């Protein structure tokens, strides 16, 4: 029997002793995680300890449950308080709509004043005063994308510390794949891109709408394309409004009084 091998010789594998690994873990422990959550999400730091470069964090919720609002708050805190470089990739919301949310958040302006066209002169002045901050101090960018190729391109171009993708199910695909296969493919690509480039990714994802009369506290199995999504993530946060669950309604209307949003940490590697 003649055995012929056409494989190339394996590349040299770096050998590390147990001592090397122990010293490396001590060094990591001294500096802690690469990133923290802003102070208005301090409880997340208490629970998770923060997050590292290359981590994938998935935020899940029903439509209109507050996912985009939460990531607006996170983006403002990351840039304004912590000085991180942030890229927001939107697949649903226009870039102007995203900036409108930031203007409202930073100046404590009700978003309905924008929609109704009733901003007063004081509001307008506050927004204009934001320009030097957002334009010159923050390293914040928001880009509209439509497919995975666009997402990869802008991540390479901007090289942020943190990328926020809003949201997974809206990524277009030319292949005729099932929803499960499509979302599995995209989640893996997003995870691999983040690890390769050292970019932490916050990925928004939708839930299946529950059957009528079965509204309950959400869980990981509610994700559309459930399985690979939660498997890939280092952290998973599920959002819901407690009062809305009791009312058997999925989302909060724009004109409803605000209430406490529950952030359920269901995975933390």
N, C-alpha and C positions, 0 to 999 in steps of 0.2 A: 504494500500500500504506500503510495507516494502522497504526502501531504504538502500542498503548496500554500504558502501564506502571502497574500498580496497587501496585507495591512502594513502601514507605516509603524516603525518602532514607537512605543508610547513615550510621550514627553516626560521629562523628569518631574517627579512629584516632590513637592517641597515637604520635607519631613520636619515635624515639630515634636519636641519632647513634651512630656507631661509638665515639666517645669515651665517651658515656654507658654503653654496654654494657661497654666495657673497664673503666671505673671500678667498675661494679657487680660484675663478676667478681672484681676485686681485693678489694672489700669482703666478698664471700662467702668468698673464700679466707682472709681474716684471721680470720673467726669459725669457719670449718669447718662441718661438718654440724650440723643442729639437734639431733640425738640421737646418743648412743653406746650400745653394748651394755654390760651390766654386766661387772664385772671377771672373773667366772668364764667369760665368753665373749670374753675379750680378743682371742683369735685372730680372731674375726669383725671386730673393729675394725681389726685389722692388714690383713685382706683387703679389707674393704668401705669402711673409713673412716667407718663409721656411716651414718646415714640421715636424710632430711629430712622435714619436714611434707608430707603428701600422698602419700608413697611407699607402694607396695603391696609387701609382703614375703610370699611364699608359702612355707609349710613343708609339704613333702610326705612321705608315708611310707605303709607298709602298716598295716593295723589293728594296734593294740597295739605299735607300733614306737617309741613314746616321744614323739610329737608333743605331747600334752597335758602330759607331764612337763617337756618343754623349755620350753613356754610358761609353766608354773608358775614355773620357775626365772627366766625372763625377767621375769615380772610382779613377783616378789619383789625382784629386783635393780633394776628400773626404779623401784619405789616406795621401797625401803629405802635403797638406795645412791645413786641418782641424783635422787630427788625428783620423778619424772615423774607426771603424772595418768594413771591406767590404767583402762580399762573392759574387762572380760572379758565377751564375749557367748557363752554356751554354748547349743548346740542339741542337745546329747546328755547331758551330765553335769548332775546336779542342783547347785544353788548350794551346798548343804551339802557335797557331795562335793568341789567345787572348794576350799572353805575348808579341808576336811580335808587336802588336798594341801599347802596353804600352811602349815598348822600343822605337818605332818610335815617339810616342807622347812626351815622356819625354826628348828625345834627338834631337827633331826636324829633324828626318830623314825621307825622303820620303819612304813610304812603298814599292814602286816599286823597290827600291834598294835591299830589302830582296828577293823579288820574282825573280829578275833577277840575284841574286848572285853577286852583284857589290858593296858590302859594302867595304869601304876603311879602312885602319888601324886605322884612327881616329875614325870612326864610331864604330869599334869593341872595341876600348879602352873605349869609352863612355859607351857602353853597359855593359862591364865587371865592370866598376865603379859603376853601378847601383845595383850590387848584394847585398852589405851590406845594402843599403837603403831598397830594396824590401824585402830582406830576414830577416833582423833584426829590422828595424825601423817600416816599414809599418805592419799593421795587415790586410793583403790582401790575399785572397785565391780564387782560381778559380777551379771549379769542373765540370766535364762533367756528366750530368744526362740524363735519357731517359724517366722517368715516374714520376708520382706524388709521389709515394712511395720514390723514390730516393731523390726528392726535400725535402720532409718532414724530411727524415733521416739526410741529410747534414745540414739543418737549425738547427736542434736540436743539432747536433754534434759541429758546429762552433759557434753558438749563436752570429751572427754578429749584429752590429748596423743597417746596411743596406744590403739588398740582392738585387742583380740585376739578373733578370731572362730573358734569351734571347733564345727563345721567346715562347709565349703562344701557338700558333698553332702547335708547334713541340712536345708538350707533348704527349707521347703515352698513349693509353688507351686500355685495354683488352675488355671492354664492347662495344657492337655494338650500339653505340649511334649516333644520328645525330650530325653534327658539332655544331649546336646551343646548344644542350643539353650538349655535351662534354665540350665546352668552358665555358658554364655557370657553370658547376660543378667545373671545375678547378679554375676559377676565384674566386668562393666562397671559395674553400678550401685554396687558397693562401691568400685571405683576412683574413679568420678566423685564419690561422696559424700566420700571422703577428700580429694580435691583441692579440692573446693568449700569444705569446712570446715577445711582445714589439719590434718587428722587422719592420722597415720601408721597404717596398717593391717597387722596380722600375721594372715594368713588361712591356716588349716589346710586341707589337702586330701588326700583319699585317693588311693591308687594302685589300678589294676586288680589283681586277684589274678592272678599269673602262671599259665600253664598248668603242669600237674604236670611236675616234672622240669626246669623252666626258671627256677629261682630264681637271680637274678644281681644284681649291683650295680644299683640303680635309676637311671633316667634320666628326663628331662623328659617323654618320650613315654609314660611309664607312668601319668600322671595320668588319672583318670577325667574324660572331657570334654576330653582333651588338645587343644591348639591355642590357643584364646583365653586359657586360664588362664595359660600361660607367656608369652604375647605381652603381656599387660597388666602383668605384674609388673616392678618395678625390680630385685628380688632374688628368687632361688629357692634354698632350702636343702632338700636331700633327706637324710632320716635313715635309717640302717640300722645293724644290729649285725653287725660283721664275723664274729664267731664263728657267729652264726645263719646267715649265708649259707653258710658252710662246712658247716654241719649240714643245709642245705637245709630250713630252717624259717623261717617269716616273722616270728614275734614271740617276745618273751621272756615267760615265765610270771612271775606275781607273786612266787613263792617262789624263783626262780632267783637265784644270786649276780649282783651287778651287774657289768657290763663296760663298756668304753669304747664310747660311741655315736659313730658317724661322722656328721659334718655336712658334706655335700658341697655346696659353693657352686657351683651350675651356671649362675647368671646374676647379674651385677652390673653394672647400667648405670652 
